[in-house]
Amino acid sequence: MPVISRFYGMVVKMFFLASEHNPPHIHVVYGEYMGIIDIRTAQMLQGDLPNKALAMIQEWTDLHKEELLKMWETQDISELPPLE
């Protein structure tokens, strides 16, 4: 699973397996926590990310929505800058 970004202890990844499905989403690992985030809405679809981590990943997802959707559609991964 390719890593798209890392910041504040969070690792953002995107799967490209036949089993992956819509809506377009990213996977976030933060220590023992994880979350699946809808790219279009930045809402957590599944997971248990703490509120502070979720707020940061939602801000980052909103900033990079177009690039993330393009990666989802083309499966051409590139690293994106971290949230600062």
C-alpha positions in Angstrom: 0.0 0.0 0.0 1.7 3.2 -1.2 2.4 5.9 1.4 1.1 9.3 0.2 2.2 11.5 3.2 3.4 11.4 6.8 2.9 14.1 9.4 2.3 14.4 13.2 2.7 10.7 13.6 0.1 9.9 11.0 0.7 7.8 7.9 -1.6 8.3 4.9 -2.0 5.5 2.4 -4.1 4.4 -0.5 -4.9 0.8 -1.6 -5.1 -0.2 -5.2 -6.5 -3.7 -5.0 -9.4 -5.2 -6.8 -11.3 -5.4 -3.5 -11.1 -1.6 -3.0 -14.3 0.1 -3.7 -16.1 3.5 -3.8 -16.4 6.0 -2.4 -12.8 7.1 -3.0 -11.0 7.0 0.3 -7.6 7.0 2.1 -6.4 4.9 5.0 -4.8 6.7 8.0 -2.7 4.9 10.6 -1.9 6.9 13.8 -0.1 4.7 16.3 -2.7 2.1 17.4 -5.5 4.0 15.7 -6.8 3.8 12.2 -9.3 5.5 10.0 -10.8 5.3 6.5 -11.5 8.8 5.3 -13.8 9.7 2.4 -11.8 11.9 0.0 -14.8 13.9 -1.2 -16.3 14.7 2.2 -13.3 14.2 4.5 -15.6 12.3 6.9 -14.4 9.1 8.6 -16.1 6.1 7.1 -14.6 3.6 9.6 -12.1 3.7 12.4 -11.2 5.1 15.7 -9.0 8.1 15.1 -8.9 10.5 18.1 -10.7 13.8 17.4 -7.6 15.9 17.2 -6.0 13.5 14.6 -9.3 13.4 12.7 -9.5 17.1 12.5 -5.9 17.3 11.2 -6.5 14.6 8.5 -9.8 16.3 7.5 -7.9 19.6 7.0 -5.2 17.9 5.0 -7.7 15.9 2.9 -9.6 19.1 2.0 -6.3 20.8 1.0 -5.4 17.9 -1.3 -8.8 16.7 -2.5 -8.1 17.2 -6.2 -4.8 15.4 -6.1 -6.2 12.5 -4.1 -9.2 12.1 -6.4 -6.8 12.0 -9.4 -4.6 9.4 -7.7 -7.8 7.3 -7.0 -8.9 7.5 -10.6 -5.5 7.0 -12.3 -3.7 4.9 -9.7 -0.7 7.1 -10.3 0.7 7.7 -6.8 2.7 10.7 -5.8 3.8 11.9 -2.4 1.9 15.0 -1.1 3.3 17.5 1.4 2.5 17.2 5.0 0.1 19.4 7.0 2.2 22.2 8.6 
